[in-house]
Amino acid sequence: MAYEITFVANGLTFTDGTTTKTEAVDYDTDLTAPELSLPQDVEFVGWFTEPTGGAPMPEKCAGTATYFAQYNILPPGPTPGPEPTPDASGDLVPITGDTLSALSWMFVAVIAGGVALATAYILRRKRSE
């Protein structure tokens, strides 16, 4: 005798785009669930008798039943950074995360030095007055 086994994707979809599948399965025959289409941020847990919780799907058919896909949503991974670029020799230059070049830092140092010298000159003139 064949029993009706229903698989519910429970928020996911099967590879053919549907969300529910029903099959006729003979008693004591191995149960094989249809393939789900899983997004990258989803980890499949298994087939269960309830949408959350419930008992896991048995290996063999014991009668008419409905099984729900259960899964975990994974936390987002790190955002990929920029790809390294080749220098003049063709070697890849690693990205260090420093947004200012050495030339920019030299410019900042020259300006800071100039401000320090000007301040010292002004203070010296005030003392001599």
N, C-alpha and C positions, 0 to 999 in steps of 0.2 A: 504494500500500500504506500502511495506517495503522500507526503506531507508538504504543506506550504511553508517555505522558509523565506522570510522577508528581511532584506538588509537595508538599513536606513543610514545614509551618509552623515546625518546629524550635523549639518552646517558645511560639509565638504561636498564634493561631487565625485561620481565615478568617472572613469576615463572616457566614457561616451557622453559625459555632460549631464547625465540624469542624477537624481538624488535618492531614488528608491529602486530596488530590484527585488523581484519575487521569483523564486524557483520552486519546482516540484522535486522533492528529494525523497528517496525510499528510506524506510526505517532502517537504522543501524548502518547507514551509508556515511562515508566521510563527508564532512561539511567543508566546502571551499567557498570563501567569500570572494565576491567580485573585486577587481582592482580599483583602488581609489586614486584620484589625481591629487597629489599632496603639494601644496605650496612649500616654498623653501623654509618658511618660518614655522612649519607644523611638524611635530613628531607624533607619529601614529602609535597609540598604546595598544589597541586591540578591539575586538568585537564583544559587546556586553548586552545583557538582557534589558538594560535601562539606558536612557541617554546619559546619565551620570550615575556612577555606582553600578549596582547590579552584579550579576554573576557572569563570569566569562563564558563565551560560546564554547560548548563542548566539541570534542573532535568528531563525534558521530551524531546523526539525526535521531532524536528521541521523540519527535512529534512536531506539530505545528509550532512555529516560534518566530519572533522578531528579534533581530540583533542590531544594535546601534554602534556606529563607529565612535570610539573615544580617542581623543588626541590632546596633546599639549601644544600651546602656542609658545614658541621659543622667544626669549628676549632678543631684541635686535643686536646684531654683532657690531663690531667697530666699523666706522665709516672708512672706506679705503681712502688713503691719501693720494697725492699726485704721484705719477710714475716717475722714476729717475730718468734723467735725460743724458744723452751721450755728450761728452766734452769733445774738444778738437781732435783728440787721439782716437775717439770712438769708444772709450771706456765709459761705463755708466757712472754718473755722479750721483751719490746718494742724496736724498732729500733730508736735511737735518732739522727742518722745522723752523729755522732761523729765517725770518722774512727780510732782514736787513743784510746787505752785502758788506764785505770788508771795506769797500770804498765809502759806503754810507757811514760806517762806524768811524772811519778816519775823519770824515767831514764833521761829525758830531764832536770828536775830540779837538779838532782845530778850532771850532766855534767856542767850545767850553774854555779852551786855553786862552783864546782872544778875550773872552769876557773876564777871565781871572786876571790877565795882564792889565786890562783897562781899569778894573776895579782897584788893583794895586797902585796904578799910576795916579788915579783920582785921590785915593787915600793919602798917598805920599805928598801930593800937592797941597792938600788941606792941612797936613801937619806942618808943612814949611811956611805957611801963611801966618 
